[in-house]
Amino acid sequence: MLSYAPLMNVDKIRVFSHAEPFHPFTICLSDGQRLPIEHPEFVAISPTRHTLLVYKPDGSFLIVQTDQITALQSRKRRPKAKPN
């Protein structure tokens, strides 16, 4: 039996990463990892939609199998403090 949940997660990732204005989000994995996406260019979806590249701010990256994604959590950016 083929599961369509990973493909739905990929669609949600695409929606989150193309939102305007962009809001950071977190990808939650089945092993408990939480991968913060702070910028839309920090996530890339493979043409087959079975894997993602998730980039970290230091330029390193993780390869994630989409069937390991359990949830996506939207996070609102904190407003910048106004100078006094």
C-alpha positions in Angstrom: 0.0 0.0 0.0 1.4 3.4 -1.0 1.3 6.2 1.5 0.5 9.7 0.2 1.3 11.5 3.4 4.9 12.3 2.5 3.8 13.9 -0.8 1.2 16.0 1.1 4.1 17.1 3.4 6.1 18.1 0.4 3.2 20.2 -0.9 3.0 21.9 2.5 6.7 22.6 2.6 6.4 24.2 -0.8 3.5 26.3 0.4 5.4 27.4 3.6 8.6 28.1 1.7 6.9 30.2 -1.0 4.6 32.2 1.4 4.9 36.0 1.1 5.8 37.2 3.5 7.9 34.2 4.5 7.5 32.9 8.0 10.1 30.5 9.5 8.8 27.0 10.1 10.0 23.7 11.6 10.1 20.3 10.0 9.6 17.6 12.6 11.0 14.1 12.0 10.0 10.7 13.2 13.2 10.3 15.2 12.4 13.5 17.2 14.6 15.9 15.3 13.3 19.4 14.7 14.8 21.2 11.7 14.2 24.9 11.7 13.8 26.6 8.3 14.7 30.3 8.8 14.8 31.3 5.1 13.1 29.9 2.0 16.4 29.1 0.4 17.3 26.7 3.3 15.1 23.9 1.9 15.2 22.2 -1.5 12.8 19.5 -2.7 14.2 16.8 -5.0 12.5 16.3 -8.4 11.2 12.9 -7.2 9.8 14.6 -4.1 11.2 11.7 -2.0 14.0 13.7 -0.4 14.8 17.2 0.8 18.0 19.1 1.4 17.8 21.1 4.5 20.5 23.7 4.8 21.8 25.1 8.1 23.0 28.7 8.5 26.7 27.5 8.5 26.2 26.0 5.0 26.1 22.4 6.0 23.1 20.4 5.1 21.0 17.3 5.9 19.4 14.9 3.4 15.9 14.1 4.7 13.6 11.3 3.4 10.1 12.8 3.1 8.5 9.7 4.6 10.3 10.6 7.9 8.4 14.0 8.2 5.8 13.8 10.9 4.7 17.4 11.1 5.4 21.0 9.9 5.0 23.8 12.4 4.7 27.4 11.3 6.5 30.0 13.4 5.9 33.7 13.3 8.9 36.0 13.2 9.4 38.0 16.3 8.9 41.7 15.7 12.1 43.6 15.8 12.6 45.7 18.9 12.1 49.4 18.3 15.1 51.6 19.3 14.3 53.9 22.2 
